[in-house]
C-alpha cells in the first residue's frame, strides 16, 4: 500500500528548540569531521610496560573539584526541569550558585581532613567573580587547570577564530590570579573541536581530561609541543551519577569506594589512575558531603595509594615511562 503523504513537508515544520542549548555564538558552518581523530593509536593496557607509582603505590588518586561560573541568561546543569523554561531561571542559577558561596568551603574542609589536594577545573571567570576561592585554594596548595572562561560557553559552539582567544584568555587570566600558568585542561562539558588540542598545546597546556577512555595516562598527537591524556571519569562524577543515573548520595559514595577497591587490586599488576570528579553545588551540600567524607576516609586508610595532583601524576609518567 502506498504511504500517505505527510500534511507538511519536514522542511516546513517548525523545529523544536533544544531546551538546554546555549545561544548560538557563531554563524560559521561547522567543519567536516574526519572518520578518524588521528590523536592516538589503540593500546591494550595488558600489553603495556608495567607502571609503578612512587613508593610502590598501586593507585594514583586525583580529585577534581569543578569550580565554575555560569551566565545568568543561559541554561545549564539543573535540579528542576520545570524552571529551565523560565527566563531568567533564578531557581536553577541560585542552586548552582550555592556551590561557590557554601559548598566549596565544605569540600575544602573535607579534602584537607584526609590529605587530598584538589586539581581544580577552573573557569577563569571565577578568578574575577570569586577571588576568595582562589585565595583559599592557594593556601591549600591546590593545582589549577583551565576549564574555559565560563561553563556557559562550550567549545563546540565556537569557530577556530573564536576558540583561540577564549583559550588564551583562560590561560592568561588563571596565570595572573594564581601565579603560574595552568598545565592541565578540562573543557566545559568536556567539549572539543577538531582544533582544541593543538590550540591548547600552543598555549602551554600539557595534559587534558576530556577523553574518558583509560586508567593510565597516554600521549596524544598535536601539531606543536606535546599533550597527554589524563584519566577522567564519566561515572565517578557527581553530575552523571546523581542527576543522570539518579543514584543516591550514599550510593555515589559507595561507587567511589567500589571503584577504588577494584583499581587497588588491579594495581598489584600495573599502576592505575583513579579520578573523582566533583561539583561543589552537588557534593558540597550537607546530605551528600558526608558520603564524600566517608569515601575519602576509605581511600586514605590504605597504604599503597598516592594522593596526587594532575601535574604530579603526569610528571612521574613522563619521567619514568614516556619515550618521547
Backbone torsions as a table, in degrees:
resi	resn	phi	psi	omega
1	UNK	NA	130.6	-179.7
2	UNK	-65.2	142.6	-180.0
3	UNK	-70.8	142.7	177.1
4	UNK	-71.2	144.5	176.3
5	UNK	-70.5	138.7	176.4
6	UNK	-67.1	147.0	-178.8
7	UNK	-65.5	-28.5	176.9
8	UNK	-135.2	144.2	175.0
9	UNK	-70.3	156.7	179.7
10	UNK	-58.4	-39.2	-177.5
11	UNK	-67.8	-20.1	-177.7
12	UNK	-88.5	-16.8	-179.7
13	UNK	-71.6	147.6	176.0
14	UNK	-76.3	128.3	178.3
15	UNK	-68.0	144.3	175.8
16	UNK	-84.4	120.0	-176.9
17	UNK	-67.3	140.2	176.8
18	UNK	-69.1	127.0	-173.7
19	UNK	-63.6	-35.6	-173.1
20	UNK	-101.7	6.1	-176.7
21	UNK	-76.4	136.1	176.2
22	UNK	-76.0	154.9	177.9
23	UNK	-55.6	142.4	-177.8
24	UNK	-63.7	135.6	-176.9
25	UNK	-105.4	-8.8	-178.9
26	UNK	-150.7	152.6	178.3
27	UNK	-103.6	1.4	-178.6
28	UNK	-70.2	145.1	-179.3
29	UNK	-70.3	141.1	179.4
30	UNK	-66.1	143.8	179.2
31	UNK	-70.7	154.7	176.5
32	UNK	-67.5	145.5	-176.9
33	UNK	-102.4	124.3	-179.6
34	UNK	-68.7	161.3	-178.7
35	UNK	-67.7	-28.3	178.5
36	UNK	-125.7	143.4	-177.5
37	UNK	-74.8	-30.7	176.4
38	UNK	73.4	13.9	-175.7
39	UNK	-92.3	-23.6	179.7
40	UNK	-165.6	160.5	176.6
41	UNK	-100.0	173.5	179.5
42	UNK	-72.3	140.0	178.1
43	UNK	-146.4	113.9	177.3
44	UNK	-78.5	130.5	-175.4
45	UNK	-61.5	-26.9	-179.2
46	UNK	-74.7	-13.9	-179.2
47	UNK	-99.1	-1.7	-175.7
48	UNK	-86.4	158.9	172.0
49	UNK	-58.1	147.6	178.8
50	UNK	-62.5	132.1	-178.3
51	UNK	-106.0	129.0	177.5
52	UNK	-123.3	132.7	178.5
53	UNK	-90.1	169.1	-178.4
54	UNK	-55.0	141.9	177.2
55	UNK	58.4	28.8	176.2
56	UNK	72.8	17.3	-179.8
57	UNK	-62.7	140.5	178.5
58	UNK	-84.8	-33.7	-175.6
59	UNK	-130.8	131.9	169.0
60	UNK	-97.2	120.7	-177.3
61	UNK	-109.4	123.6	172.2
62	UNK	-121.2	138.4	-177.5
63	UNK	-111.1	128.3	-172.6
64	UNK	-116.8	95.5	169.6
65	UNK	-74.0	124.9	175.2
66	UNK	-90.4	106.3	-179.1
67	UNK	-105.0	115.8	-163.3
68	UNK	-132.1	157.4	173.0
69	UNK	-122.4	135.1	-178.3
70	UNK	-117.8	141.4	176.0
71	UNK	-76.1	140.0	-172.3
72	UNK	-68.1	-25.1	-172.3
73	UNK	-96.2	10.5	-175.0
74	UNK	-130.0	147.0	177.8
75	UNK	-72.7	154.6	178.8
76	UNK	-157.4	-164.9	178.3
77	UNK	-49.2	132.4	-169.8
78	UNK	-133.8	150.8	172.6
79	UNK	-98.0	-23.1	-179.2
80	UNK	-124.7	114.1	176.6
81	UNK	-69.5	-30.6	179.4
82	UNK	-62.2	-44.4	-175.7
83	UNK	-74.8	-15.9	179.7
84	UNK	-56.8	-29.5	-178.4
85	UNK	-78.7	-9.8	-179.1
86	UNK	-74.5	145.2	175.0
87	UNK	-132.4	108.0	-0.5
88	UNK	-79.3	161.9	-179.5
89	UNK	-98.4	78.2	-177.4
90	UNK	-66.4	-31.4	-176.4
91	UNK	-64.2	-56.4	-178.6
92	UNK	-70.2	-35.4	178.2
93	UNK	-61.0	-47.1	-177.6
94	UNK	-71.6	-28.5	173.3
95	UNK	-60.7	-43.0	176.8
96	UNK	-70.3	-36.7	-176.7
97	UNK	-64.1	-22.3	175.5
98	UNK	-56.0	-33.6	-176.4
99	UNK	-61.0	-43.1	-178.1
100	UNK	-84.7	-19.9	179.8
101	UNK	-87.1	-37.0	-173.1
102	UNK	-130.9	-52.7	-169.3
103	UNK	-58.6	-39.9	-176.9
104	UNK	-64.4	-33.0	-179.1
105	UNK	-69.4	-36.1	175.6
106	UNK	-68.1	-41.1	177.4
107	UNK	-61.8	-43.2	179.8
108	UNK	-58.5	-44.0	-179.2
109	UNK	-64.0	-44.5	-179.5
110	UNK	-64.6	-46.0	-177.8
111	UNK	-65.4	-40.8	178.3
112	UNK	-64.6	-35.7	-179.8
113	UNK	-57.9	-34.1	-176.2
114	UNK	-108.7	16.6	173.9
115	UNK	71.9	30.1	-178.1
116	UNK	-105.4	119.0	173.6
117	UNK	-94.0	131.4	-178.0
118	UNK	-77.0	149.8	166.7
119	UNK	-112.9	96.7	-167.6
120	UNK	-78.2	129.8	165.0
121	UNK	-85.5	105.5	-164.9
122	UNK	-113.8	116.8	165.6
123	UNK	-65.0	128.4	-176.1
124	UNK	-64.8	-22.3	175.7
125	UNK	-61.9	-24.1	178.2
126	UNK	-60.5	-34.7	-178.7
127	UNK	-58.9	-34.2	-179.2
128	UNK	-93.0	-34.6	-175.3
129	UNK	-83.3	-36.3	-175.0
130	UNK	-134.7	61.5	-176.3
131	UNK	-61.9	-20.8	178.6
132	UNK	-62.4	-33.8	178.1
133	UNK	-67.5	-42.2	178.4
134	UNK	-61.5	-43.6	-179.8
135	UNK	-57.1	-46.8	-177.5
136	UNK	-72.2	-38.8	178.3
137	UNK	-62.0	-35.9	176.6
138	UNK	-65.6	-37.7	177.2
139	UNK	-63.1	-34.4	-179.1
140	UNK	-83.0	-1.4	-178.5
141	UNK	60.3	40.0	175.5
142	UNK	-76.3	158.6	174.4
143	UNK	-98.3	152.7	-176.1
144	UNK	-123.1	117.5	174.5
145	UNK	-99.3	152.5	171.9
146	UNK	-71.0	141.6	-179.7
147	UNK	-142.1	34.2	-175.7
148	UNK	77.8	179.9	178.6
149	UNK	-80.2	-42.2	179.3
150	UNK	-149.7	150.9	178.1
151	UNK	-75.0	0.8	177.0
152	UNK	-85.2	-4.4	-177.9
153	UNK	-126.3	94.9	174.3
154	UNK	-72.5	146.2	-175.9
155	UNK	-66.2	-29.5	-176.8
156	UNK	-64.6	-12.6	177.8
157	UNK	-91.6	3.2	-174.2
158	UNK	-108.1	146.7	168.0
159	UNK	-77.7	168.1	178.8
160	UNK	-61.1	-37.6	-179.8
161	UNK	-66.6	-25.6	176.8
162	UNK	-88.1	-33.7	-177.1
163	UNK	-69.0	-39.3	-177.4
164	UNK	-57.9	-53.0	-179.9
165	UNK	-67.2	-30.1	178.6
166	UNK	-65.2	-44.9	178.5
167	UNK	-65.8	-42.3	178.8
168	UNK	-61.9	-43.0	179.1
169	UNK	-63.9	-41.3	178.7
170	UNK	-59.1	-48.6	-176.9
171	UNK	-64.9	-46.6	-175.8
172	UNK	-70.1	-36.3	179.4
173	UNK	-66.5	-44.3	178.6
174	UNK	-65.1	-43.5	179.8
175	UNK	-58.8	-42.0	-179.7
176	UNK	-66.4	-36.3	-175.3
177	UNK	-79.6	-38.8	-173.6
178	UNK	-104.0	-9.8	176.1
179	UNK	96.2	-4.3	175.6
180	UNK	-154.0	151.2	-178.1
181	UNK	-73.2	144.6	177.2
182	UNK	-67.3	141.8	176.2
183	UNK	-100.3	-20.8	-179.1
184	UNK	-112.0	166.4	-177.5
185	UNK	-150.4	138.6	167.6
186	UNK	-133.9	118.6	-177.1
187	UNK	-70.8	152.7	171.3
188	UNK	-55.3	124.3	-176.8
189	UNK	57.9	25.1	-179.7
190	UNK	54.5	34.3	-176.2
191	UNK	-83.5	142.9	176.2
192	UNK	-141.7	150.8	164.7
193	UNK	-102.9	-179.3	176.9
194	UNK	-69.7	-12.7	-177.3
195	UNK	-103.7	-11.9	-168.0
196	UNK	-55.1	-51.6	-174.6
197	UNK	-62.6	-38.2	178.6
198	UNK	-66.8	-42.1	179.5
199	UNK	-66.1	-40.6	177.9
200	UNK	-60.4	-46.3	-179.8
201	UNK	-61.8	-38.7	178.1
202	UNK	-62.2	-26.1	-178.2
203	UNK	-100.2	17.6	172.8
204	UNK	86.6	4.4	177.1
205	UNK	-74.6	134.3	-176.3
206	UNK	-108.2	-24.6	-179.3
207	UNK	-144.8	152.7	-178.9
208	UNK	-131.9	154.2	177.0
209	UNK	-112.1	14.2	-174.3
210	UNK	-71.9	-23.2	-174.5
211	UNK	-102.4	114.9	-170.2
212	UNK	-101.4	47.0	-168.6
213	UNK	-116.7	17.3	-176.3
214	UNK	-156.7	170.2	175.5
215	UNK	-117.4	10.1	174.4
216	UNK	-139.9	155.3	173.0
217	UNK	-65.7	157.2	173.2
218	UNK	-153.4	152.3	-179.3
219	UNK	-76.7	148.8	176.8
220	UNK	-122.0	154.3	-179.0
221	UNK	-89.2	129.2	173.5
222	UNK	-134.0	161.9	-175.4
223	UNK	-67.2	-39.1	178.9
224	UNK	-137.7	147.0	179.1
225	UNK	79.5	-150.8	-179.0
226	UNK	-144.8	158.4	-178.2
227	UNK	-150.2	141.7	176.8
228	UNK	-127.0	146.7	172.5
229	UNK	-93.9	131.4	175.8
230	UNK	-105.4	136.0	178.7
231	UNK	-57.0	124.8	176.3
232	UNK	-131.6	150.8	-171.2
233	UNK	-110.0	135.3	173.0
234	UNK	-84.6	-11.5	-174.8
235	UNK	-122.0	-37.5	171.9
236	UNK	-82.4	65.3	-168.4
237	UNK	-151.8	121.2	-169.1
238	UNK	-64.6	-31.1	-179.6
239	UNK	-67.5	-54.8	177.5
240	UNK	-62.0	-39.9	-175.5
241	UNK	-69.6	-49.2	-173.5
242	UNK	-83.1	-39.3	-177.0
243	UNK	-94.8	-42.1	-177.5
244	UNK	-78.7	-54.5	-177.8
245	UNK	-86.8	-5.0	176.9
246	UNK	59.9	34.6	176.4
247	UNK	-75.0	149.1	176.5
248	UNK	-74.4	158.7	174.7
249	UNK	-54.9	-41.2	178.7
250	UNK	-63.0	-42.3	179.2
251	UNK	-65.8	-38.6	178.1
252	UNK	-63.4	-41.8	175.9
253	UNK	-60.1	-39.4	178.5
254	UNK	-69.2	-34.6	175.8
255	UNK	-59.6	-41.8	178.2
256	UNK	-61.2	-46.3	-180.0
257	UNK	-64.0	-43.8	-179.5
258	UNK	-63.3	-43.2	177.9
259	UNK	-59.4	-46.9	179.8
260	UNK	-62.2	-44.3	-176.3
261	UNK	-60.5	-42.5	-179.9
262	UNK	-69.7	-43.3	178.0
263	UNK	-64.3	-33.9	178.7
264	UNK	-64.3	-40.6	177.2
265	UNK	-70.9	-43.4	177.7
266	UNK	-61.5	-30.0	-178.3
267	UNK	-68.1	-9.7	172.3
268	UNK	-61.3	-35.2	-176.5
269	UNK	-85.6	-50.2	178.4
270	UNK	-154.1	144.8	-173.1
271	UNK	-62.5	146.8	179.8
272	UNK	-124.0	163.7	173.3
273	UNK	-118.0	133.1	174.1
274	UNK	-117.4	130.2	175.2
275	UNK	-108.6	143.4	173.8
276	UNK	-123.4	112.3	-167.0
277	UNK	-107.6	118.2	-166.2
278	UNK	-132.6	154.8	176.5
279	UNK	-131.0	127.1	-173.7
280	UNK	-64.6	-21.9	177.3
281	UNK	-77.8	-7.7	175.1
282	UNK	-106.8	-68.0	-175.5
283	UNK	-80.0	-7.6	174.9
284	UNK	-81.7	-5.1	177.5
285	UNK	-78.8	139.8	-172.4
286	UNK	-50.4	-47.4	-173.5
287	UNK	-72.1	-11.8	174.1
288	UNK	-101.4	-33.3	-173.3
289	UNK	-62.3	-31.4	-178.7
290	UNK	-63.0	-30.0	179.9
291	UNK	-81.8	-29.3	170.4
292	UNK	-63.2	-43.7	179.2
293	UNK	-60.1	-43.3	179.4
294	UNK	-63.4	-39.9	-179.5
295	UNK	-67.0	-43.8	179.4
296	UNK	-66.4	-35.6	176.2
297	UNK	-62.1	-41.1	178.4
298	UNK	-61.5	-45.9	-179.1
299	UNK	-66.4	-46.3	-176.4
300	UNK	-67.3	-18.5	-178.6
301	UNK	-76.9	-14.5	-178.8
302	UNK	-86.8	150.8	-173.8
303	UNK	-82.9	-46.0	-171.0
304	UNK	-93.4	59.0	179.0
305	UNK	-134.3	142.4	179.4
306	UNK	-114.8	109.0	175.2
307	UNK	-84.8	108.3	-167.3
308	UNK	-133.4	169.5	171.2
309	UNK	-97.5	168.6	179.7
310	UNK	-59.1	-44.9	-178.9
311	UNK	-65.9	-36.4	178.3
312	UNK	-63.2	-41.0	179.5
313	UNK	-66.3	-47.0	-179.3
314	UNK	-63.9	-41.1	179.7
315	UNK	-61.9	-41.9	178.4
316	UNK	-64.7	-43.1	-179.8
317	UNK	-62.8	-46.6	-180.0
318	UNK	-61.4	-44.4	-175.5
319	UNK	-67.7	-36.6	-169.6
320	UNK	-108.2	-17.8	-172.4
321	UNK	-132.9	-24.5	-176.1
322	UNK	-81.7	131.6	176.9
323	UNK	-113.1	83.9	-175.9
324	UNK	-97.1	NA	NA
